[in-house]
Amino acid sequence: MTFKALLTSIAAAAAFVSAVLWFGTAKIRISVWGDVLKRDASDAQIIVDDVDFFATVAEQAKWNRSAALVAGFAALCQALALILPT
């Protein structure tokens, strides 16, 4: 396996991981009825269908950050693979 092929394989694997993280992000819901508080309580709270909007968005932001980092790594690997001579 050449270095170019290795970079392409790593890019594909990283893109897959990024997609899984982003699909996982879409499924996150923080219920207001949970046993453990997911964030510091404040007076400002939006509840939709028993889901704490602010806590959900905060948790989704963490997952989105990870997905974006992995996607960026995948793009970097793919760009390097394209630049390398055959």
Backbone torsions as a table, in degrees:
resi	resn	phi	psi	omega
1	MET	NA	129.1	179.4
2	THR	-78.5	164.0	178.2
3	PHE	-62.1	-36.8	178.3
4	LYS	-63.2	-44.2	179.0
5	ALA	-66.3	-36.3	178.1
6	LEU	-64.4	-45.0	177.8
7	LEU	-61.3	-40.3	178.6
8	THR	-64.8	-40.5	178.0
9	SER	-65.4	-42.2	177.9
10	ILE	-63.6	-40.6	178.6
11	ALA	-61.9	-42.7	179.4
12	ALA	-64.7	-42.6	179.4
13	ALA	-65.1	-42.5	179.2
14	ALA	-65.8	-38.8	177.2
15	ALA	-63.0	-38.9	177.8
16	PHE	-63.8	-46.1	179.2
17	VAL	-61.5	-42.1	178.2
18	SER	-60.6	-43.6	178.6
19	ALA	-62.1	-42.7	178.9
20	VAL	-62.1	-42.8	178.0
21	LEU	-62.5	-42.4	179.9
22	TRP	-68.6	-37.7	175.2
23	PHE	-66.0	-38.2	176.3
24	GLY	-62.6	-38.4	178.6
25	THR	-59.0	-40.9	-178.0
26	ALA	-65.9	-21.8	-177.4
27	LYS	-92.4	-5.9	-176.3
28	ILE	-71.9	128.9	174.5
29	ARG	-142.2	125.3	178.1
30	ILE	-102.4	110.9	-177.7
31	SER	-75.4	147.4	176.0
32	VAL	-77.2	-11.5	-176.9
33	TRP	-99.3	9.6	-179.8
34	GLY	-65.7	157.3	-180.0
35	ASP	-73.7	-29.8	-176.4
36	VAL	-111.1	132.6	176.2
37	LEU	-67.8	130.7	-177.1
38	LYS	-87.5	-15.2	-180.0
39	ARG	-156.2	170.5	176.3
40	ASP	-66.3	132.6	-178.5
41	ALA	-73.1	142.5	174.9
42	SER	-143.0	174.8	179.2
43	ASP	-72.3	-26.9	-178.4
44	ALA	-85.0	116.1	179.9
45	GLN	-152.1	135.6	175.1
46	ILE	-117.1	124.8	-178.5
47	ILE	-119.3	124.6	177.9
48	VAL	-129.7	120.8	-179.7
49	ASP	52.2	46.3	-179.6
50	ASP	61.5	23.1	178.2
51	VAL	-115.0	128.4	176.8
52	ASP	-77.5	109.2	-174.3
53	PHE	-60.3	-50.1	-176.7
54	PHE	-64.0	-43.6	179.1
55	ALA	-65.2	-38.5	178.7
56	THR	-64.7	-45.8	-180.0
57	VAL	-63.6	-39.6	179.6
58	ALA	-63.1	-42.9	179.3
59	GLU	-69.2	-40.5	177.9
60	GLN	-62.9	-33.8	179.0
61	ALA	-62.8	-37.8	177.8
62	LYS	-63.5	-45.3	-179.8
63	TRP	-67.5	-39.8	178.4
64	ASN	-62.3	-38.9	179.0
65	ARG	-61.0	-45.6	178.9
66	SER	-63.4	-43.9	-179.7
67	ALA	-63.0	-40.7	-179.9
68	ALA	-67.0	-39.5	177.3
69	LEU	-62.4	-44.2	179.8
70	VAL	-67.6	-38.8	177.5
71	ALA	-64.5	-39.3	176.7
72	GLY	-63.7	-40.2	176.2
73	PHE	-62.6	-41.6	178.5
74	ALA	-62.5	-43.5	179.6
75	ALA	-64.4	-40.0	178.2
76	LEU	-62.9	-45.2	177.9
77	CYS	-61.6	-42.6	-179.7
78	GLN	-67.0	-39.4	178.3
79	ALA	-64.5	-41.8	177.5
80	LEU	-63.3	-40.4	179.5
81	ALA	-64.6	-35.2	178.8
82	LEU	-72.9	-31.4	-178.9
83	ILE	-74.5	-34.6	-177.3
84	LEU	-63.4	142.3	176.9
85	PRO	-68.7	156.6	-177.1
86	THR	-70.2	NA	NA
